[in-house]
Each structure stands twice: as C-alpha cells, then as structure tokens.
Amino acid sequence: MTGESGGLLVRLRIEGPTMPEALARIAETILADPETAAHASIVDLAERSGTSTATVTRFSRALGFKGYANLRVAVATETGRAEQARWETDISGDINPGDQTEKVLDIITAADTRAIQATAAGLDTDAIERVAAAIAGAGRVEIFGLGSSGTAGSEMAFRLERIRIPVRYRADTHTALTNAALLGPGDVAIALSHSGRTREAIEMLAEAADHGALTVAVTSFGRSPLAEVADVVFTTSVHETTFRLAALSALHSQLLILDLIYVAVAQRTYERTAEALELTVRAVDAHRVPDTPANRKRARRDKPL
C-alpha cells in the first residue's frame, strides 16, 4: 500500500515510533497538530521538528509520496475527513476503578468506533478485491493467529467454511507450518498478529510464500517482520483503554477487515453461497425454539424482576 492511500495519520501513529529518530520527530510533529502541518511549508515543518528540508523530503518518500507537496495534501485531506466525521476525540481512554458503567460504556464505544473508522480510512479496497478473488478460487486457505488474533482468525474460518470455501484455522504452530508447506500457487495463507512480530505467524506465512501461495498479513504495524513476508498487508488501527491493551483492542479492527473480505468472497460466489447458507440454516433450524405466543409468554414470566 502506498502512502497516497487513506489512513496516513493512522500509519504515522503506528509506524512513527519505529522510524529512525529524525523521521520519527517529523511524524510526532505532524501528529501533534495535523491541521497546522497541512498548511506548513517544508521549511516550517523542518524547523518545527528540528530536522532539515532534506530529511522532510526523505520522510515523504519513505511513506510512498513523490515529495512533500503530496504529503501535505494527504494530511490536509485526512484532517478534513476527520472533521467531517466528527470523531469523539474528546473522550479519554482512561478508566478508573470507581467509574460508573455508563461512563465506561462511552469510553469503550468511542475507542472502538475511532479504531474501526481509522482502519476503514486506511483500507486499500483494490487489495481487498485481490484477496477475495484469490480466496473464491483457492484450492486451500490456511489462517493462523494466536491469542485475540486467533479469535478473529477462527471466526473468519467459520464464515468461509460455511460458504464452502476449503479453509482451515490453525492454532497449533506445528500443524500450521506443516499445512503451510503443502500450499502452492492458487492457495492463500492469512496470518494475523497485532504486533507483526509473533514468530509463529511470521514462520507460517514465510513457509506458505516459499511454496507459491498468496500471503496476507493483518497487523497494526505496516513495517513489521510479518508485513515484510506478505504479498498483501492490511493495517489495523487500535485505540487503547485502561484494562484493554493494544493487542486486545485490535480485535474489532481485525474483524472489520476479515468481514469485508468475507462479504467480497460471498459476492463472487453468490449462487453457491446462497445455496450453502440456506442448507446450513435448515440443518440447525430444528435446534431453535419456535417463536410462538406461548414461548414469548413463558419468557416474560421467567424474566427476573
């Protein structure tokens, strides 16, 4: 994904700390006041960040822009979009032990909403379509993730399996590696890791890549080791709150990306998907309690006061 796609401020927030010191200072300067940066000349930005105009140019190119003018336009576009969306940036992510549940609800809702919106802003829809087309025609799809990333991966496998995509989710490293080794051209491997530094996820994706499979990384760090071994990288955004560190907060953003891919796959296999969903609904229908007046009355009677 080039720097000229959406989600520039998200990229700076995530990748900035991993950049060389001078470039990191420029990222910090832009993030501290994006509106001012959107109107600053290259000399102004260099002075404010304590760097040089040559370093600002190098920073712009490192993000995929031809020069500083293109970077400034991207910052202006992003700040305008954020203002239009009216994100609730005034709500803090701090949760105290004595806070009322209503306040905690507002904090969590605001954090997750911002993370999802920022992830959506940075998504490359062409890449989504590429991955969806590959999955729709794949001989095999392997998904790997650990911890909360594994939760997202398992959910994706369940959805794809239900529409007759030959997919498996692997939580065991040895199984993931051996199955990745059996992939080949026409197959797809997806690895999820918030940090992009989970050794097992990197090894699984690298193994799949060695055998010609399309490799996909879902991570919050676009310059991580996991991203380096992937053909396609989707970057998630996170907004931490007290008691919910970044790896836990990334789950909603991961699910957004995977859900979009799933729907795109379903669109490409519409007739097969519609038939499969109808069959699966029918298969479990007998295990649902009928929605009858008697059952509704019983539910009201059993409801605790």
C-alpha positions in Angstrom: 0.0 0.0 0.0 1.4 3.4 -1.0 1.5 6.4 1.2 -1.1 8.1 -1.0 -3.9 5.8 0.2 -6.1 6.8 3.1 -5.2 6.5 6.7 -2.0 8.5 6.7 -2.3 9.7 10.3 -3.0 6.1 11.4 0.2 5.0 9.6 2.2 7.8 11.3 0.7 6.8 14.7 1.7 3.2 14.3 4.9 3.4 12.2 6.3 6.6 13.5 7.9 5.1 16.7 9.7 2.5 14.6 11.3 5.1 12.2 14.8 6.5 12.5 15.0 9.2 15.1 14.8 12.2 12.7 11.9 10.8 10.8 10.1 9.9 14.0 10.3 13.5 15.1 8.6 14.6 11.9 5.9 12.1 12.4 5.4 13.3 16.0 5.3 16.9 14.8 2.6 16.1 12.3 0.5 14.1 14.7 0.8 16.8 17.4 -1.0 19.3 15.2 -2.1 17.8 11.8 -4.1 21.0 10.8 -1.0 23.2 11.2 1.1 20.6 9.4 -1.4 20.6 6.5 -0.6 24.3 5.8 3.1 24.3 6.8 5.8 24.8 4.2 8.6 22.3 4.0 10.9 24.8 5.8 8.3 25.4 8.6 7.9 21.6 9.2 11.7 21.1 9.2 12.2 23.9 11.8 9.3 22.7 14.0 10.6 19.1 14.0 14.2 20.1 14.5 15.3 18.5 11.2 16.2 19.7 7.7 14.2 20.1 4.5 16.2 17.2 3.0 15.0 15.0 5.9 11.4 16.1 5.4 11.7 15.1 1.7 13.2 11.7 2.7 10.4 11.3 5.2 7.8 11.9 2.5 9.4 9.4 0.1 9.7 6.8 2.8 5.9 7.0 3.1 5.5 6.5 -0.7 5.0 10.1 -1.7 6.8 11.8 -4.6 7.6 14.7 -2.4 6.5 16.9 0.4 3.7 18.6 -1.5 1.9 15.3 -2.0 2.4 14.5 1.7 0.9 17.9 2.7 -2.2 17.3 0.5 -2.7 13.9 2.1 -2.5 15.4 5.6 -5.0 18.1 4.6 -7.4 15.5 3.1 -7.2 13.4 6.2 -7.8 16.2 8.7 -10.8 17.4 6.6 -12.2 13.9 6.7 -11.7 13.6 10.4 -13.5 16.9 11.0 -16.4 15.9 8.7 -16.8 12.6 10.6 -16.7 14.4 13.9 -15.0 11.7 15.8 -15.3 11.9 19.5 -11.7 12.6 20.2 -12.5 14.5 23.4 -13.3 11.2 25.2 -10.3 9.9 27.2 -9.4 6.3 27.2 -8.7 6.3 30.9 -11.0 4.1 33.0 -10.8 4.4 36.8 -11.8 1.7 39.3 -14.7 3.7 40.6 -16.1 4.9 37.2 -19.8 4.2 36.6 -20.7 1.6 34.0 -22.3 4.3 31.8 -19.0 6.2 31.6 -17.0 3.0 30.8 -19.5 2.2 28.0 -19.0 5.7 26.5 -15.2 5.3 26.6 -15.1 1.8 25.1 -17.6 2.7 22.4 -15.6 5.8 21.4 -12.3 3.9 21.4 -13.7 1.1 19.2 -15.5 3.4 16.9 -12.4 5.5 16.3 -10.3 2.4 15.7 -12.8 1.0 13.2 -13.1 4.3 11.4 -9.4 4.8 11.2 -8.9 1.2 9.9 -11.6 1.8 7.3 -10.0 5.0 6.2 -6.7 3.3 5.5 -8.0 0.2 3.7 -6.9 -0.5 0.1 -10.1 -1.8 -1.5 -8.2 -3.0 -4.5 -6.2 -5.2 -2.2 -9.4 -6.5 -0.6 -10.7 -7.4 -4.0 -7.5 -9.1 -4.9 -7.6 -11.3 -1.8 -11.3 -12.0 -2.1 -10.9 -13.2 -5.7 -8.0 -15.4 -4.7 -10.0 -17.0 -1.8 -13.0 -17.5 -4.0 -11.0 -19.6 -6.4 -8.5 -21.1 -4.0 -7.7 -24.8 -3.6 -7.0 -24.2 0.1 -7.0 -21.3 2.5 -5.0 -21.5 5.7 -5.5 -19.0 8.6 -3.2 -18.6 11.6 -3.3 -16.4 14.7 -2.6 -16.7 18.4 -4.4 -15.1 21.3 -7.0 -12.5 20.4 -5.8 -12.6 16.8 -6.7 -16.3 16.9 -10.2 -15.4 17.8 -10.5 -13.3 14.7 -8.9 -16.0 12.6 -11.2 -18.7 13.9 -14.3 -16.6 13.2 -13.1 -16.0 9.6 -12.5 -19.7 9.0 -16.0 -20.4 10.3 -17.6 -17.9 8.0 -15.7 -19.1 4.9 -16.3 -22.8 5.7 -20.0 -22.2 5.9 -20.0 -20.9 2.2 -18.0 -23.9 1.0 -14.5 -22.4 0.9 -11.9 -25.0 1.7 -10.4 -23.3 4.7 -8.7 -24.3 8.0 -7.8 -22.2 11.0 -4.7 -23.4 12.8 -3.8 -22.5 16.4 -1.0 -25.1 16.7 2.3 -23.9 15.3 3.5 -27.3 14.1 0.2 -28.0 12.3 0.2 -24.5 10.8 3.7 -25.0 9.5 3.1 -28.4 8.0 -0.1 -27.3 6.3 1.6 -24.1 5.0 4.3 -26.4 3.4 1.5 -28.1 1.5 0.2 -24.9 -0.1 1.0 -23.9 -3.6 0.2 -21.5 -6.4 -3.6 -20.8 -6.3 -3.8 -21.2 -2.5 -4.0 -18.5 0.2 -2.4 -18.1 3.6 -3.6 -15.4 6.1 -1.7 -14.6 9.3 -2.9 -12.2 12.0 -0.7 -10.5 14.5 -1.2 -7.1 16.1 2.5 -6.5 16.6 3.6 -8.2 13.4 6.4 -9.8 15.5 4.8 -13.1 16.5 7.4 -15.6 15.5 5.0 -18.4 14.7 2.9 -16.2 12.4 6.0 -15.0 10.5 7.2 -18.6 10.1 3.8 -19.8 8.8 3.5 -17.0 6.3 7.1 -17.4 5.1 6.6 -21.1 4.6 3.5 -20.5 2.6 5.3 -17.9 0.5 8.1 -20.3 -0.3 5.6 -22.7 -1.9 3.9 -20.0 -4.0 0.8 -19.3 -2.1 -0.7 -15.8 -1.9 0.3 -14.5 1.5 -1.8 -12.0 3.5 -0.9 -10.2 6.8 -3.3 -8.4 9.1 -1.3 -6.3 11.5 -1.1 -2.9 13.2 2.5 -2.4 12.0 2.9 -2.0 8.3 6.7 -2.2 8.6 6.8 -5.3 10.8 8.6 -8.6 10.0 5.2 -10.2 9.3 4.4 -7.5 6.7 7.8 -8.0 5.1 7.0 -11.6 4.2 3.4 -10.9 2.9 2.2 -10.2 -0.6 -0.7 -8.2 0.8 -0.7 -6.2 4.0 -3.8 -4.8 5.8 -3.1 -2.4 8.6 -5.4 -2.2 11.6 -5.8 0.8 13.9 -6.1 0.5 17.7 -7.2 2.8 20.5 -6.2 1.5 23.9 -8.2 2.0 27.1 -7.4 1.1 30.6 -7.5 -2.7 31.1 -7.5 -3.2 27.3 -4.1 -3.1 25.8 -3.4 -2.7 22.1 -3.4 -6.4 21.2 -6.9 -6.8 22.7 -8.2 -3.5 21.2 -7.1 -4.6 17.7 -9.7 -7.4 17.6 -12.5 -5.2 16.3 -10.3 -3.7 13.5 -9.2 -7.2 12.5 -12.8 -8.4 12.3 -13.7 -5.4 10.1 -11.1 -6.3 7.5 -11.9 -10.0 7.6 -15.6 -9.3 7.4 -15.1 -7.1 4.3 -13.1 -9.9 2.7 -15.7 -12.5 3.6 -18.5 -10.4 2.0 -16.4 -9.8 -1.1 -15.9 -13.5 -1.4 -19.6 -14.2 -1.0 -20.4 -11.7 -3.7 -18.1 -13.5 -6.1 -19.7 -16.9 -5.3 -23.2 -15.7 -4.9 -25.2 -18.7 -6.1 -23.0 -21.2 -4.3 -23.1 -19.0 -1.2 -26.8 -18.6 -1.2 -27.4 -22.3 -1.5 -24.9 -23.1 1.2 -26.4 -20.6 3.7 -29.9 -21.9 3.0 -28.7 -25.5 3.6 -26.9 -24.7 6.8 -29.8 -22.6 8.2 -32.1 -25.5 7.5 -29.7 -28.0 9.2 -29.8 -26.2 12.5 -33.3 -25.0 12.4 -34.7 -27.9 14.4 -32.4 -26.8 17.3 -34.1 -23.4 17.6 -37.0 -22.8 20.0 -40.1 -21.8 17.9 -41.2 -18.2 18.2 -44.7 -18.8 19.4 -47.0 -16.8 21.7 -46.7 -19.4 24.4 -42.9 -19.2 24.3 -42.9 -15.4 24.4 -45.3 -15.5 27.4 -43.1 -18.1 29.2 -40.0 -15.8 28.5 -41.8 -12.8 30.1 -42.9 -14.9 33.1 -39.4 -16.3 33.7 -37.8 -12.9 33.3 -36.2 -11.8 36.6 -37.6 -8.8 38.3 
